[in-house]
Amino acid sequence: MRIMSANRVRHLPVVEDEKVVGIVSIGDLVNWIISAQADKGTSEEPKAPVFVDGRLLKTLKGDRIVAEFIEILDDYVASRY
């Protein structure tokens, strides 16, 4: 998210097998961060479902949801831009 903000990038394509399968917005990241922070202190495991083209692609789970997602985005931006 830091790289997105610094470079004024608001949306990134989600690519699988060299095909665009979805879009991730900075708003999606903000919502996931808020959701992950709200779940802290409860007995529930934090979860962040990832939807692509209206279909559930993957559900990120655990305490590292935000860190894992930021790592994915940072790697993607670094390799593409």
PLY file of the C-alpha trace (Angstrom):
ply
format ascii 1.0
element vertex 81
property float x
property float y
property float z
element edge 80
property int vertex1
property int vertex2
end_header
0.00 0.00 0.00
2.96 2.28 0.69
4.21 1.86 -2.89
0.71 2.41 -4.28
0.34 5.66 -2.35
3.83 6.92 -3.16
3.28 6.31 -6.88
-0.35 7.48 -6.83
-1.53 4.07 -8.05
-5.19 3.51 -7.11
-5.83 0.17 -8.83
-3.70 -2.85 -9.72
-4.59 -5.71 -12.01
-4.66 -9.23 -10.60
-2.84 -11.41 -13.13
-2.92 -15.19 -13.37
-1.16 -17.05 -16.20
-0.50 -13.69 -17.91
-4.25 -12.91 -18.00
-5.97 -10.17 -16.02
-8.46 -11.90 -13.74
-9.45 -8.98 -11.54
-8.62 -5.60 -10.05
-7.52 -4.66 -6.53
-8.12 -1.11 -5.37
-6.49 0.82 -2.58
-9.99 0.94 -1.05
-9.99 -2.88 -0.92
-6.75 -2.73 1.07
-8.12 -0.14 3.47
-11.21 -2.28 4.09
-9.08 -5.38 4.73
-6.86 -3.48 7.15
-9.86 -2.12 9.05
-11.43 -5.57 9.13
-8.21 -7.18 10.38
-7.79 -4.55 13.10
-11.41 -4.87 14.21
-10.96 -8.63 14.66
-7.98 -8.21 17.01
-8.85 -9.05 20.58
-11.71 -11.37 19.68
-11.61 -15.13 19.71
-12.34 -15.22 15.98
-9.57 -15.81 13.47
-9.31 -12.82 11.13
-10.36 -13.59 7.55
-10.29 -11.55 4.34
-12.08 -13.07 1.38
-10.61 -12.08 -1.98
-13.15 -11.84 -4.78
-12.22 -11.70 -8.47
-14.88 -11.13 -11.11
-17.56 -11.66 -8.47
-16.21 -15.09 -7.49
-14.34 -16.04 -4.33
-10.74 -16.60 -5.37
-9.12 -17.13 -1.99
-9.63 -16.36 1.69
-6.63 -14.98 3.52
-6.58 -16.07 7.17
-4.60 -15.52 10.32
-2.68 -12.72 11.95
-0.63 -11.91 8.84
-3.50 -11.09 6.44
-2.44 -7.51 5.87
1.28 -8.27 5.78
0.79 -11.10 3.28
-1.41 -8.99 1.04
1.01 -6.05 1.14
3.88 -8.41 0.29
1.94 -9.71 -2.71
1.20 -6.17 -3.91
4.76 -4.94 -3.30
6.18 -7.89 -5.27
3.67 -7.33 -8.05
4.38 -3.61 -8.34
8.15 -4.13 -8.15
8.08 -6.74 -10.91
5.71 -4.84 -13.21
6.53 -1.14 -12.75
0 1
1 2
2 3
3 4
4 5
5 6
6 7
7 8
8 9
9 10
10 11
11 12
12 13
13 14
14 15
15 16
16 17
17 18
18 19
19 20
20 21
21 22
22 23
23 24
24 25
25 26
26 27
27 28
28 29
29 30
30 31
31 32
32 33
33 34
34 35
35 36
36 37
37 38
38 39
39 40
40 41
41 42
42 43
43 44
44 45
45 46
46 47
47 48
48 49
49 50
50 51
51 52
52 53
53 54
54 55
55 56
56 57
57 58
58 59
59 60
60 61
61 62
62 63
63 64
64 65
65 66
66 67
67 68
68 69
69 70
70 71
71 72
72 73
73 74
74 75
75 76
76 77
77 78
78 79
79 80
